[in-house]
Amino acid sequence: LDSGKLGSYCIPANCWRVAAGNPVDQAADGHYLAPPTANRLAHVEWELDLDTWAGGFVDYWGQPPELYYGREYWPRCRAAVASFLRHMRKMTLLLDVPQDEEQAGRAWPSPRSWDMGTRAMAAGMADGLSLEETALELLPALVGSGVAVEFHAWLEDVALPDPEELLRNPEAELPERQDRLAATLDAVAAAAVARPTPERWVAAWRILGRVARAGQPDVAAFGAMTLARNQKPGLPKPGEDIRAFAKIAALAGL
C-alpha cells in the first residue's frame, strides 16, 4: 500500500488499490487491520440487499458460467429462488450466519450456498426430478433443512407453470395470483436470456407486455429489467411491449 510494489513488480501509478473482507467474526482466520494499514484506506461499509441480489441472480449478473450438467434447467432454478426470496421478504432466508459453533459447521443459507443449491437442483432436474422434488431432496444439503422445507412449501403453493411452454405459446393463460405471476415472469425472462433466439426473445417481451398492458407493470418490472439488461445486437427490439416500462426502457436505451 505504501510503496506501490508487489515483490519486484511496481504497480502503475494510475491503479487503485481495492481490498474487501468479511466481518472479523465471520472471516477465516479473521483479524483486524493494523492501524497504519487501516489508515491508508478508505473504509466503506457494505450491506447485502435482498432485492439487488435476487434481481441479479436471475440472469447471474449477465455472465452465468457454463455448467457441465443440467445447464438447461439452471435458469429456472435461479428464477424460482429469486422469486421466493423477494416474496418472503426475510433477509435470514438469504443469509443467516449461525452463532452456534456446531451449526456453523453444517449447511446454512448464504448467497454462496443458494448458488450451489440451484446448481444441484438443475442437475437433479436433468436426472428427471421435478423442481419441487429437488428442493426437498437436494437443497437441504446446501442451505439447511429448515430453509429448504420453507422453499419447497412455497413452490408447492405457487405451482409454477413451465416457462418453456409459455415461450412456445406466449398467448397462453397466465397465473392470476400476483406471487405466482411474478415468479412465472422471472422464470420466463431467465429462460429467454439463457437461450436468446429471436423467437424466444419476442415471445418473452410479448408475455411481459401482456401483463403490463393489463395494468400490472410493477409485477412484470423485474422480468423486464432482466431482459433489458441482456438486450444484445441482433435480438429484436421489444417495440410496443416496452412502452409500459418507460423508465426501464430509458435506462436500457430502448
Secondary structure, DSSP 4 states (H G I P E B T S, - for coil): --S-EETTEEPPTTPPP------TTTSTT--PPPHHHHTTS--------HHHHHHHHHTGGG-PPPPSS-TTTHHHHHHHHHHHHHHH--HHHH----SSHHHHTS----HHHHHHHHHHHHHHHHTT--HHHHHHHTTHHHH-HHHHHHHHHHHHHH-PPPHHHHHH-TTS----SHHHHHHHHHHHHHHHHHS--HHHHHHHHHHHHHHHHTT-HHHHHHHHHHHHHT--TTSPP-GGGGTT-HHHHHHHT-
